[in-house]
Amino acid sequence: MIVDLLFVLAGIGLLVVGGDRLIRGAVNLSLRLGIAPAIVGLTVVAFGTSAPELLVSVSAALNGTTDIALGNVVGSNIANVLIILGFCAAVTGIPTRGLDLRESWVMMMAASAALVLLALLAPIGRLDGLLLLVMLGLVLWRQLSTAEPAAETELEGADAKASRRMIAVWLAMGLVALPLGAQLLVTGAADIARLFGVSEAVIGLTLVAVGTSLPELAASLASARAGRADMALGNVVGSNLFNILAILGITAVIAPLPVPREMIRLDIWVMLASSALLYPFLFRGLRMGKRVGLALIALYAAYLMVLL
């Protein structure tokens, strides 16, 4: 038990550190190669921030623990809205007026609805995974074709003083830490699930999902303290969209994903509902204040009580 907990904690730590270093290395390498900052932000940073979820889901699928792989995606999307936005709103409040995230929200809801449909038609097979990846390609094409120029200083991990050696070190650290952290987290989480008689799906929806969402939580809280809490909304919408289309798509191509009945009864609908909660804030300009943040956190606590 103690060894499994240490595996989980070490895995989460390596995922956090590895994700940060991979983003730093990839962003600065891309900028040195002359790739436009706007493109780097929509591709390199997007892939980098979701690298922990991707590595964990792929590792779980390869280990045969497909319930953890699927639960990680669904649980991360729920945690992104209810925990990350909840904490940011409770700490500083999140202004929403002037944010142009309506189209991204519609894309996120379409991806969420696609996941619900695929879950109802389970298992989620390789052709389904390819379909999700095609949708990802269309989303990236749309975002890149409408992207506005961005300054390098606005990119997470951008450092004009970074040397080639430092970039190489960052990339190496990320490429080593991420798969190792993913393996430790999946192994420890699966053993804990078996020890307590809890399903792997529940472990994926809670422990693994929250663990892999820690990098987004840290980045969002840092943005809030810096007076850019509004960036948290964009990060959450983008992360949820990417989790379904990229992570689930790649994982399903690697190994077909059966969907547990309990996940069909509850969790996919909670994911869809939590994403829909963003509508009045993005379309009506309602401010996400402290009360809203506390309400979101309370909703997550209620969800855990039902789940466990």
NUTOR-75057 format. One record per residue (C-alpha): y, x, z; residue in three letters. Coordinates in nm, 3 decimals. Layout:
<rs>
<py->Y px->X pz->Z aa->ALA>
...
</rs>
This chain:
<rs>
<py->0.000 px->0.000 pz->0.000 aa->MET>
<py->0.246 px->0.274 pz->0.099 aa->ILE>
<py->0.153 px->0.476 pz->-0.209 aa->VAL>
<py->0.208 px->0.172 pz->-0.432 aa->ASP>
<py->0.550 px->0.108 pz->-0.278 aa->LEU>
<py->0.640 px->0.472 pz->-0.333 aa->LEU>
<py->0.528 px->0.438 pz->-0.695 aa->PHE>
<py->0.752 px->0.132 pz->-0.738 aa->VAL>
<py->1.056 px->0.298 pz->-0.575 aa->LEU>
<py->1.004 px->0.622 pz->-0.766 aa->ALA>
<py->0.960 px->0.429 pz->-1.089 aa->GLY>
<py->1.281 px->0.230 pz->-1.039 aa->ILE>
<py->1.470 px->0.549 pz->-0.952 aa->GLY>
<py->1.344 px->0.729 pz->-1.263 aa->LEU>
<py->1.431 px->0.428 pz->-1.481 aa->LEU>
<py->1.786 px->0.417 pz->-1.346 aa->VAL>
<py->1.842 px->0.792 pz->-1.387 aa->VAL>
<py->1.656 px->0.815 pz->-1.717 aa->GLY>
<py->1.842 px->0.520 pz->-1.869 aa->GLY>
<py->2.179 px->0.666 pz->-1.770 aa->ASP>
<py->2.097 px->1.010 pz->-1.910 aa->ARG>
<py->1.953 px->0.871 pz->-2.232 aa->LEU>
<py->2.268 px->0.666 pz->-2.293 aa->ILE>
<py->2.493 px->0.966 pz->-2.226 aa->ARG>
<py->2.294 px->1.191 pz->-2.455 aa->GLY>
<py->2.251 px->0.938 pz->-2.737 aa->ALA>
<py->2.615 px->0.822 pz->-2.732 aa->VAL>
<py->2.760 px->1.172 pz->-2.741 aa->ASN>
<py->2.512 px->1.289 pz->-3.005 aa->LEU>
<py->2.599 px->0.989 pz->-3.223 aa->SER>
<py->2.972 px->1.054 pz->-3.187 aa->LEU>
<py->2.921 px->1.423 pz->-3.274 aa->ARG>
<py->2.736 px->1.314 pz->-3.589 aa->LEU>
<py->3.043 px->1.114 pz->-3.690 aa->GLY>
<py->2.904 px->0.765 pz->-3.636 aa->ILE>
<py->3.179 px->0.509 pz->-3.575 aa->ALA>
<py->3.225 px->0.418 pz->-3.205 aa->PRO>
<py->3.193 px->0.047 pz->-3.283 aa->ALA>
<py->2.851 px->0.101 pz->-3.438 aa->ILE>
<py->2.745 px->0.326 pz->-3.149 aa->VAL>
<py->2.843 px->0.058 pz->-2.900 aa->GLY>
<py->2.649 px->-0.217 pz->-3.077 aa->LEU>
<py->2.335 px->-0.015 pz->-3.142 aa->THR>
<py->2.291 px->0.305 pz->-2.940 aa->VAL>
<py->2.437 px->0.169 pz->-2.616 aa->VAL>
<py->2.258 px->-0.166 pz->-2.658 aa->ALA>
<py->1.923 px->0.005 pz->-2.705 aa->PHE>
<py->1.992 px->0.253 pz->-2.425 aa->GLY>
<py->2.085 px->-0.001 pz->-2.158 aa->THR>
<py->1.768 px->-0.198 pz->-2.232 aa->SER>
<py->1.546 px->0.109 pz->-2.245 aa->ALA>
<py->1.401 px->0.053 pz->-1.892 aa->PRO>
<py->1.294 px->-0.302 pz->-1.979 aa->GLU>
<py->1.152 px->-0.185 pz->-2.313 aa->LEU>
<py->0.949 px->0.101 pz->-2.166 aa->LEU>
<py->0.817 px->-0.115 pz->-1.880 aa->VAL>
<py->0.710 px->-0.401 pz->-2.110 aa->SER>
<py->0.546 px->-0.167 pz->-2.362 aa->VAL>
<py->0.371 px->0.026 pz->-2.085 aa->SER>
<py->0.247 px->-0.298 pz->-1.928 aa->ALA>
<py->0.118 px->-0.424 pz->-2.263 aa->ALA>
<py->-0.065 px->-0.098 pz->-2.331 aa->LEU>
<py->-0.219 px->-0.112 pz->-1.982 aa->ASN>
<py->-0.343 px->-0.465 pz->-2.043 aa->GLY>
<py->-0.107 px->-0.623 pz->-1.788 aa->THR>
<py->0.060 px->-0.848 pz->-2.045 aa->THR>
<py->0.177 px->-1.097 pz->-1.781 aa->ASP>
<py->0.401 px->-0.825 pz->-1.635 aa->ILE>
<py->0.537 px->-0.747 pz->-1.984 aa->ALA>
<py->0.636 px->-1.108 pz->-2.053 aa->LEU>
<py->0.750 px->-1.175 pz->-1.696 aa->GLY>
<py->0.976 px->-0.871 pz->-1.715 aa->ASN>
<py->1.167 px->-1.016 pz->-2.011 aa->VAL>
<py->1.196 px->-1.370 pz->-1.874 aa->VAL>
<py->1.273 px->-1.253 pz->-1.521 aa->GLY>
<py->1.532 px->-1.001 pz->-1.636 aa->SER>
<py->1.721 px->-1.269 pz->-1.831 aa->ASN>
<py->1.725 px->-1.493 pz->-1.524 aa->ILE>
<py->1.836 px->-1.208 pz->-1.297 aa->ALA>
<py->2.108 px->-1.099 pz->-1.540 aa->ASN>
<py->2.285 px->-1.435 pz->-1.514 aa->VAL>
<py->2.217 px->-1.537 pz->-1.155 aa->LEU>
<py->2.222 px->-1.198 pz->-0.980 aa->ILE>
<py->2.442 px->-0.968 pz->-1.191 aa->ILE>
<py->2.708 px->-1.224 pz->-1.278 aa->LEU>
<py->2.669 px->-1.379 pz->-0.933 aa->GLY>
<py->2.748 px->-1.053 pz->-0.754 aa->PHE>
<py->3.033 px->-0.961 pz->-0.990 aa->CYS>
<py->3.192 px->-1.305 pz->-0.955 aa->ALA>
<py->3.149 px->-1.299 pz->-0.576 aa->ALA>
<py->3.302 px->-0.950 pz->-0.546 aa->VAL>
<py->3.601 px->-0.965 pz->-0.780 aa->THR>
<py->3.583 px->-1.284 pz->-0.987 aa->GLY>
<py->3.536 px->-1.281 pz->-1.363 aa->ILE>
<py->3.822 px->-1.397 pz->-1.589 aa->PRO>
<py->3.696 px->-1.570 pz->-1.903 aa->THR>
<py->4.009 px->-1.672 pz->-2.092 aa->ARG>
<py->4.054 px->-1.479 pz->-2.414 aa->GLY>
<py->3.693 px->-1.362 pz->-2.428 aa->LEU>
<py->3.540 px->-1.399 pz->-2.774 aa->ASP>
<py->3.173 px->-1.438 pz->-2.682 aa->LEU>
<py->3.104 px->-1.784 pz->-2.821 aa->ARG>
<py->2.909 px->-1.667 pz->-3.123 aa->GLU>
<py->2.710 px->-1.420 pz->-2.912 aa->SER>
<py->2.629 px->-1.698 pz->-2.664 aa->TRP>
<py->2.505 px->-1.922 pz->-2.946 aa->VAL>
<py->2.284 px->-1.637 pz->-3.069 aa->MET>
<py->2.152 px->-1.585 pz->-2.715 aa->MET>
<py->2.072 px->-1.955 pz->-2.677 aa->MET>
<py->1.898 px->-1.958 pz->-3.017 aa->ALA>
<py->1.687 px->-1.660 pz->-2.912 aa->ALA>
<py->1.609 px->-1.826 pz->-2.578 aa->SER>
<py->1.506 px->-2.148 pz->-2.755 aa->ALA>
<py->1.287 px->-1.943 pz->-2.990 aa->ALA>
<py->1.115 px->-1.785 pz->-2.689 aa->LEU>
<py->1.054 px->-2.127 pz->-2.533 aa->VAL>
<py->0.900 px->-2.252 pz->-2.860 aa->LEU>
<py->0.680 px->-1.943 pz->-2.896 aa->LEU>
<py->0.568 px->-1.979 pz->-2.533 aa->ALA>
<py->0.469 px->-2.341 pz->-2.591 aa->LEU>
<py->0.269 px->-2.230 pz->-2.898 aa->LEU>
<py->0.118 px->-1.935 pz->-2.708 aa->ALA>
<py->-0.010 px->-1.673 pz->-2.739 aa->PRO>
<py->0.287 px->-1.478 pz->-2.874 aa->ILE>
<py->0.124 px->-1.273 pz->-3.147 aa->GLY>
<py->0.217 px->-0.991 pz->-3.380 aa->ARG>
<py->0.362 px->-1.221 pz->-3.647 aa->LEU>
<py->0.580 px->-1.381 pz->-3.380 aa->ASP>
<py->0.694 px->-1.036 pz->-3.275 aa->GLY>
<py->0.785 px->-0.950 pz->-3.633 aa->LEU>
<py->0.981 px->-1.276 pz->-3.658 aa->LEU>
<py->1.181 px->-1.182 pz->-3.347 aa->LEU>
<py->1.252 px->-0.837 pz->-3.493 aa->LEU>
<py->1.374 px->-0.996 pz->-3.818 aa->VAL>
<py->1.608 px->-1.213 pz->-3.609 aa->MET>
<py->1.725 px->-0.896 pz->-3.433 aa->LEU>
<py->1.805 px->-0.738 pz->-3.769 aa->GLY>
<py->2.013 px->-1.041 pz->-3.869 aa->LEU>
<py->2.200 px->-1.034 pz->-3.536 aa->VAL>
<py->2.277 px->-0.662 pz->-3.568 aa->LEU>
<py->2.391 px->-0.711 pz->-3.929 aa->TRP>
<py->2.624 px->-0.992 pz->-3.820 aa->ARG>
<py->2.764 px->-0.792 pz->-3.529 aa->GLN>
<py->2.816 px->-0.477 pz->-3.733 aa->LEU>
<py->2.983 px->-0.666 pz->-4.018 aa->SER>
<py->3.234 px->-0.826 pz->-3.781 aa->THR>
<py->3.278 px->-0.538 pz->-3.534 aa->ALA>
<py->3.632 px->-0.427 pz->-3.454 aa->GLU>
<py->3.712 px->-0.056 pz->-3.417 aa->PRO>
<py->3.660 px->0.073 pz->-3.064 aa->ALA>
<py->3.790 px->0.384 pz->-2.893 aa->ALA>
<py->3.541 px->0.648 pz->-2.779 aa->GLU>
<py->3.673 px->0.619 pz->-2.425 aa->THR>
<py->3.556 px->0.255 pz->-2.416 aa->GLU>
<py->3.194 px->0.353 pz->-2.471 aa->LEU>
<py->2.962 px->0.388 pz->-2.176 aa->GLU>
<py->2.856 px->0.750 pz->-2.141 aa->GLY>
<py->3.113 px->0.895 pz->-2.385 aa->ALA>
<py->3.232 px->1.241 pz->-2.280 aa->ASP>
<py->3.453 px->1.443 pz->-2.514 aa->ALA>
<py->3.381 px->1.761 pz->-2.313 aa->LYS>
<py->3.003 px->1.736 pz->-2.343 aa->ALA>
<py->2.847 px->2.051 pz->-2.494 aa->SER>
<py->2.549 px->2.052 pz->-2.728 aa->ARG>
<py->2.332 px->2.202 pz->-2.455 aa->ARG>
<py->2.435 px->1.929 pz->-2.210 aa->MET>
<py->2.362 px->1.658 pz->-2.468 aa->ILE>
<py->2.016 px->1.807 pz->-2.523 aa->ALA>
<py->1.953 px->1.817 pz->-2.146 aa->VAL>
<py->2.059 px->1.451 pz->-2.109 aa->TRP>
<py->1.831 px->1.341 pz->-2.392 aa->LEU>
<py->1.538 px->1.541 pz->-2.255 aa->ALA>
<py->1.585 px->1.396 pz->-1.906 aa->MET>
<py->1.598 px->1.041 pz->-2.041 aa->GLY>
<py->1.296 px->1.082 pz->-2.268 aa->LEU>
<py->1.089 px->1.223 pz->-1.980 aa->VAL>
<py->1.212 px->1.004 pz->-1.694 aa->ALA>
<py->1.191 px->0.666 pz->-1.872 aa->LEU>
<py->0.822 px->0.660 pz->-1.969 aa->PRO>
<py->0.721 px->0.822 pz->-1.640 aa->LEU>
<py->0.926 px->0.571 pz->-1.440 aa->GLY>
<py->0.787 px->0.281 pz->-1.642 aa->ALA>
<py->0.429 px->0.394 pz->-1.581 aa->GLN>
<py->0.484 px->0.436 pz->-1.206 aa->LEU>
<py->0.658 px->0.098 pz->-1.173 aa->LEU>
<py->0.392 px->-0.092 pz->-1.367 aa->VAL>
<py->0.105 px->0.080 pz->-1.184 aa->THR>
<py->0.254 px->0.022 pz->-0.839 aa->GLY>
<py->0.357 px->-0.337 pz->-0.914 aa->ALA>
<py->0.014 px->-0.430 pz->-1.055 aa->ALA>
<py->-0.164 px->-0.282 pz->-0.750 aa->ASP>
<py->0.068 px->-0.471 pz->-0.511 aa->ILE>
<py->0.001 px->-0.794 pz->-0.700 aa->ALA>
<py->-0.374 px->-0.747 pz->-0.666 aa->ARG>
<py->-0.344 px->-0.648 pz->-0.298 aa->LEU>
<py->-0.151 px->-0.963 pz->-0.199 aa->PHE>
<py->-0.327 px->-1.196 pz->-0.439 aa->GLY>
<py->-0.003 px->-1.263 pz->-0.626 aa->VAL>
<py->-0.022 px->-1.310 pz->-1.001 aa->SER>
<py->0.100 px->-1.030 pz->-1.225 aa->GLU>
<py->0.335 px->-1.282 pz->-1.387 aa->ALA>
<py->0.515 px->-1.341 pz->-1.055 aa->VAL>
<py->0.544 px->-0.966 pz->-0.993 aa->ILE>
<py->0.686 px->-0.923 pz->-1.342 aa->GLY>
<py->0.932 px->-1.209 pz->-1.292 aa->LEU>
<py->1.061 px->-1.074 pz->-0.960 aa->THR>
<py->0.998 px->-0.714 pz->-0.852 aa->LEU>
<py->0.972 px->-0.559 pz->-1.198 aa->VAL>
<py->1.246 px->-0.773 pz->-1.353 aa->ALA>
<py->1.499 px->-0.701 pz->-1.077 aa->VAL>
<py->1.404 px->-0.334 pz->-1.075 aa->GLY>
<py->1.464 px->-0.290 pz->-1.447 aa->THR>
<py->1.792 px->-0.484 pz->-1.420 aa->SER>
<py->1.937 px->-0.243 pz->-1.163 aa->LEU>
<py->2.110 px->-0.026 pz->-1.429 aa->PRO>
<py->2.294 px->-0.333 pz->-1.564 aa->GLU>
<py->2.384 px->-0.440 pz->-1.209 aa->LEU>
<py->2.525 px->-0.097 pz->-1.125 aa->ALA>
<py->2.722 px->-0.080 pz->-1.450 aa->ALA>
<py->2.859 px->-0.434 pz->-1.408 aa->SER>
<py->2.970 px->-0.375 pz->-1.047 aa->LEU>
<py->3.136 px->-0.050 pz->-1.153 aa->ALA>
<py->3.323 px->-0.237 pz->-1.426 aa->SER>
<py->3.427 px->-0.503 pz->-1.174 aa->ALA>
<py->3.568 px->-0.243 pz->-0.935 aa->ARG>
<py->3.755 px->-0.086 pz->-1.227 aa->ALA>
<py->3.922 px->-0.418 pz->-1.306 aa->GLY>
<py->3.701 px->-0.494 pz->-1.608 aa->ARG>
<py->3.473 px->-0.757 pz->-1.458 aa->ALA>
<py->3.497 px->-0.949 pz->-1.786 aa->ASP>
<py->3.278 px->-0.677 pz->-1.943 aa->MET>
<py->2.991 px->-0.801 pz->-1.726 aa->ALA>
<py->2.975 px->-1.125 pz->-1.927 aa->LEU>
<py->2.947 px->-0.937 pz->-2.254 aa->GLY>
<py->2.684 px->-0.706 pz->-2.109 aa->ASN>
<py->2.473 px->-0.995 pz->-1.981 aa->VAL>
<py->2.490 px->-1.196 pz->-2.304 aa->VAL>
<py->2.406 px->-0.889 pz->-2.511 aa->GLY>
<py->2.128 px->-0.778 pz->-2.278 aa->SER>
<py->1.963 px->-1.122 pz->-2.273 aa->ASN>
<py->1.976 px->-1.142 pz->-2.651 aa->LEU>
<py->1.832 px->-0.793 pz->-2.688 aa->PHE>
<py->1.559 px->-0.851 pz->-2.426 aa->ASN>
<py->1.412 px->-1.140 pz->-2.626 aa->ILE>
<py->1.453 px->-1.017 pz->-2.982 aa->LEU>
<py->1.391 px->-0.643 pz->-2.940 aa->ALA>
<py->1.185 px->-0.592 pz->-2.626 aa->ILE>
<py->0.965 px->-0.899 pz->-2.661 aa->LEU>
<py->0.945 px->-0.847 pz->-3.037 aa->GLY>
<py->0.829 px->-0.485 pz->-3.009 aa->ILE>
<py->0.591 px->-0.562 pz->-2.723 aa->THR>
<py->0.429 px->-0.855 pz->-2.909 aa->ALA>
<py->0.376 px->-0.636 pz->-3.217 aa->VAL>
<py->0.195 px->-0.382 pz->-2.998 aa->ILE>
<py->-0.021 px->-0.637 pz->-2.811 aa->ALA>
<py->-0.040 px->-1.019 pz->-2.832 aa->PRO>
<py->0.103 px->-1.184 pz->-2.520 aa->LEU>
<py->-0.071 px->-1.483 pz->-2.363 aa->PRO>
<py->0.167 px->-1.704 pz->-2.163 aa->VAL>
<py->0.056 px->-1.811 pz->-1.813 aa->PRO>
<py->0.066 px->-2.186 pz->-1.752 aa->ARG>
<py->0.293 px->-2.147 pz->-1.448 aa->GLU>
<py->0.547 px->-1.965 pz->-1.664 aa->MET>
<py->0.547 px->-2.253 pz->-1.914 aa->ILE>
<py->0.595 px->-2.507 pz->-1.634 aa->ARG>
<py->0.888 px->-2.334 pz->-1.466 aa->LEU>
<py->1.017 px->-1.990 pz->-1.559 aa->ASP>
<py->1.102 px->-2.022 pz->-1.927 aa->ILE>
<py->1.300 px->-2.338 pz->-1.847 aa->TRP>
<py->1.486 px->-2.162 pz->-1.565 aa->VAL>
<py->1.571 px->-1.885 pz->-1.812 aa->MET>
<py->1.700 px->-2.137 pz->-2.066 aa->LEU>
<py->1.899 px->-2.330 pz->-1.804 aa->ALA>
<py->2.058 px->-2.019 pz->-1.651 aa->SER>
<py->2.173 px->-1.907 pz->-1.997 aa->SER>
<py->2.314 px->-2.255 pz->-2.064 aa->ALA>
<py->2.517 px->-2.232 pz->-1.740 aa->LEU>
<py->2.754 px->-1.991 pz->-1.917 aa->LEU>
<py->2.875 px->-2.261 pz->-2.158 aa->TYR>
<py->3.171 px->-2.399 pz->-1.954 aa->PRO>
<py->3.295 px->-2.049 pz->-1.877 aa->PHE>
<py->3.281 px->-1.920 pz->-2.234 aa->LEU>
<py->3.388 px->-2.238 pz->-2.415 aa->PHE>
<py->3.618 px->-2.402 pz->-2.158 aa->ARG>
<py->3.771 px->-2.087 pz->-2.012 aa->GLY>
<py->3.675 px->-2.171 pz->-1.654 aa->LEU>
<py->3.709 px->-1.874 pz->-1.421 aa->ARG>
<py->3.402 px->-1.743 pz->-1.244 aa->MET>
<py->3.536 px->-1.708 pz->-0.891 aa->GLY>
<py->3.377 px->-1.629 pz->-0.557 aa->LYS>
<py->3.235 px->-1.978 pz->-0.510 aa->ARG>
<py->3.072 px->-1.969 pz->-0.852 aa->VAL>
<py->2.925 px->-1.626 pz->-0.776 aa->GLY>
<py->2.779 px->-1.740 pz->-0.446 aa->LEU>
<py->2.640 px->-2.052 pz->-0.614 aa->ALA>
<py->2.464 px->-1.840 pz->-0.877 aa->LEU>
<py->2.310 px->-1.618 pz->-0.609 aa->ILE>
<py->2.202 px->-1.929 pz->-0.415 aa->ALA>
<py->2.035 px->-2.065 pz->-0.729 aa->LEU>
<py->1.837 px->-1.743 pz->-0.765 aa->TYR>
<py->1.731 px->-1.761 pz->-0.399 aa->ALA>
<py->1.616 px->-2.122 pz->-0.455 aa->ALA>
<py->1.423 px->-2.014 pz->-0.765 aa->TYR>
<py->1.246 px->-1.742 pz->-0.565 aa->LEU>
<py->1.153 px->-1.992 pz->-0.294 aa->MET>
<py->0.990 px->-2.218 pz->-0.554 aa->VAL>
<py->0.826 px->-1.925 pz->-0.731 aa->LEU>
<py->0.680 px->-1.762 pz->-0.421 aa->LEU>
</rs>
